[in-house]
Amino acid sequence: MDKEKETGTMTGTPMTVNVQLRNKQETISTECCEIACVVELSNAEFCNFRRCPLSDRDFIKDHLQELKSDKLNPIPCMLVLGEGVDDGILVDPEGYDYARYTAYIPMARKLFGNEQTENDSIVNDDPDEEPFQGMTM
């Protein structure tokens, strides 16, 4: 085995991703979330949403019924995509018309194999398949 493979060093062009880096986290905790609906905005609307996530949004208000939580299951969230944008924003409005809780998801469109738009839900066709637990790189 050559030295490069042993150390895990990447060759070729470096990969670039958009992420939210946190400073000096003592632990990295996660929440179990379910994508209850997907909304695709125009590129301009998505950029505006990224800049001002705390503004009230009609697209969030329109989907609040789909995002009701019973506290026993994963948190129902909305995946917000932008037209022509690979990244997405996971939103748990917790009953409000704004993005109360958010998570920036790099490469969301590719991660979830998602070409769905507003009012479409992601459905697991295989009941025996294990639920998605996260991504390892």
C-alpha positions as CSV (number, residue, x, y, z in Angstrom):
1,M,0.0,0.0,0.0
2,D,1.5,3.3,-0.9
3,K,2.0,6.0,1.7
4,E,-0.7,8.3,0.3
5,K,-3.5,5.8,0.9
6,E,-2.2,5.0,4.4
7,T,-2.4,8.6,5.6
8,G,-5.7,9.3,3.8
9,T,-4.3,12.3,1.9
10,M,-6.4,13.4,-1.1
11,T,-4.8,13.8,-4.4
12,G,-5.7,16.1,-7.3
13,T,-7.9,19.1,-6.9
14,P,-9.0,20.0,-3.3
15,M,-12.8,19.6,-2.6
16,T,-14.6,22.8,-1.6
17,V,-17.8,22.8,0.5
18,N,-19.8,25.4,2.3
19,V,-20.2,24.6,6.0
20,Q,-21.0,26.2,9.4
21,L,-17.8,25.8,11.5
22,R,-18.3,26.1,15.2
23,N,-15.6,27.2,17.6
24,K,-14.2,24.9,20.3
25,Q,-17.1,22.6,20.6
26,E,-16.8,20.3,23.6
27,T,-19.1,17.8,21.9
28,I,-20.7,17.5,18.5
29,S,-24.4,16.7,19.1
30,T,-27.0,16.1,16.5
31,E,-30.8,15.9,16.4
32,C,-32.8,13.2,14.6
33,C,-34.8,15.1,11.9
34,E,-37.2,13.9,9.3
35,I,-37.6,15.8,6.0
36,A,-41.4,16.2,6.0
37,C,-41.5,18.5,3.0
38,V,-39.2,20.1,0.4
39,V,-39.6,23.6,-0.9
40,E,-37.6,25.0,-3.8
41,L,-37.2,28.8,-4.0
42,S,-35.9,30.9,-6.9
43,N,-32.2,31.6,-6.6
44,A,-33.0,35.2,-5.5
45,E,-35.5,34.1,-2.8
46,F,-33.1,31.5,-1.5
47,C,-30.3,34.1,-1.2
48,N,-32.6,36.4,0.6
49,F,-33.7,33.6,2.9
50,R,-30.1,32.8,3.7
51,R,-29.4,36.5,4.6
52,C,-32.5,36.9,6.7
53,P,-33.7,33.6,8.1
54,L,-35.6,35.2,11.0
55,S,-38.1,37.0,8.7
56,D,-41.6,35.6,8.5
57,R,-42.0,33.6,5.3
58,D,-45.2,32.5,3.6
59,F,-43.5,29.3,2.3
60,I,-42.9,28.3,6.0
61,K,-46.4,29.3,7.1
62,D,-47.9,27.3,4.2
63,H,-46.3,24.1,5.5
64,L,-46.8,24.3,9.2
65,Q,-49.4,21.6,9.2
66,E,-46.9,19.1,7.8
67,L,-44.3,20.1,10.5
68,K,-46.3,19.2,13.6
69,S,-44.2,17.3,16.2
70,D,-45.4,14.7,18.7
71,K,-42.1,14.8,20.6
72,L,-41.8,10.9,20.2
73,N,-40.6,10.8,16.6
74,P,-37.8,12.6,14.8
75,I,-38.2,16.4,14.4
76,P,-40.3,17.1,11.3
77,C,-38.4,19.6,9.2
78,M,-38.6,21.4,5.9
79,L,-35.7,21.2,3.4
80,V,-35.4,24.5,1.6
81,L,-33.5,24.5,-1.7
82,G,-32.7,27.2,-4.2
83,E,-33.0,26.9,-7.9
84,G,-29.6,26.0,-9.3
85,V,-28.1,25.7,-5.8
86,D,-26.8,22.3,-4.5
87,D,-26.8,23.3,-0.8
88,G,-29.9,23.5,1.3
89,I,-31.2,24.7,4.6
90,L,-33.1,22.4,7.0
91,V,-35.7,24.3,8.9
92,D,-37.7,23.5,12.1
93,P,-40.0,26.5,12.5
94,E,-41.4,25.0,15.7
95,G,-44.9,26.4,14.9
96,Y,-43.7,29.8,13.8
97,D,-43.6,31.5,10.4
98,Y,-39.8,31.9,10.4
99,A,-36.8,29.6,10.5
100,R,-36.6,29.2,14.3
101,Y,-34.0,26.3,14.1
102,T,-31.8,25.8,11.0
103,A,-29.0,23.6,9.8
104,Y,-27.1,24.4,6.6
105,I,-26.8,21.2,4.6
106,P,-23.9,21.3,2.1
107,M,-24.7,19.4,-1.2
108,A,-28.3,18.7,0.0
109,R,-29.7,18.3,-3.4
110,K,-27.1,15.6,-4.2
111,L,-27.2,14.0,-0.7
112,F,-30.9,13.4,-0.8
113,G,-31.0,12.7,-4.6
114,N,-33.6,15.4,-4.6
115,E,-35.2,17.0,-7.7
116,Q,-38.4,17.5,-5.8
117,T,-40.1,20.9,-5.4
118,E,-42.7,22.5,-3.2
119,N,-45.4,20.3,-1.8
120,D,-43.4,17.1,-2.5
121,S,-42.4,14.8,0.4
122,I,-39.6,12.3,0.5
123,V,-41.1,8.8,0.9
124,N,-39.2,5.7,1.9
125,D,-40.4,3.1,-0.6
126,D,-38.6,0.2,1.2
127,P,-40.0,-0.4,4.8
128,D,-37.1,-2.8,5.6
129,E,-34.5,-0.2,4.7
130,E,-32.7,1.3,7.7
131,P,-33.4,5.1,8.1
132,F,-30.7,7.5,7.0
133,Q,-28.6,8.2,10.1
134,G,-26.1,10.7,8.8
135,M,-23.2,10.9,6.4
136,T,-19.7,9.8,6.9
137,M,-16.8,11.1,4.8
